[in-house]
């Protein structure tokens, strides 16, 4: 004959254990090491604005999060904190960040972004950034604590990276990545005119070595550039304008030799009788090239 009372006692004991197990689940919403809040690490120069993200992973579901931001106030200024649109809910940051929603979200990814400005006085080096929270600050809709491990990040302030551009013997300092504009203008010495011809030196930074007006990005190295000019009317390229150049001009007009840009005195992209007359005027001092 079966002992029904014994069977009933065992069944009741199993039921009680199952209920207790179910009730205990909210109390341990995230096992240690499974849920992580990761603060990113970034680099910036002194004086620059920079964003540090606060990313969640292994999120079991939360509807409330309150936290403080920890950082070096001597090097960094916390301008503002924003919450990702993807998490929904309501977010406010004054001296602490407070986010809450009607229901749980198990969203993983960037929850918050810390918007910093690196102070001008910040010396090169690493400055840790982290967040902290107390018991009860992060919970779910069942009002159970949810625990996250914190992985701190930070801002590394790097040197401004100043490098020297030497142009025609004159040196100037520029930051790596800075845009540098060049302009090689036409000029005269009162008698002769000089037109820009080409750049020489470390011309790998230039897209066009024949462009008088051009910009480039300063590389992470010192560079040297030189402006090279032609003397207007110097047909044979000997650095002077004289009778020999008139003979060269005549030979170019008759097709006996190939003309050069120095012969195109009026810049109409050809050499002809007009250029020959202007060359004679340069020789007698009645004409000075203007471009």
ABEGO torsion letter per residue (X at the ends): XBBAAAAAAAAAAAAAAAAAAAAAAAABABBBGABBBBBBBBBBBBGBBBBBBBBBBGBAEBABBBBBBBBBAAABBBABBBBBAAAEEBBBBBABBBBBBABBBABBEBABBBBBBBBAABBBEBBBBBBBBBBGABBBAAGBBBBBBBBBBEBBBBBAGBBBBBBGGBBBBBBBGBBBBBBBBBBBAGABBBBBABBBEBAAABABAABABBBBBBBBBBBBBBBBBBBBGBAAGAGBBBAAAAAAAAAAAAGABBBBAAABAAGAGBBBAAAAAAAAAAAAGABBBAX
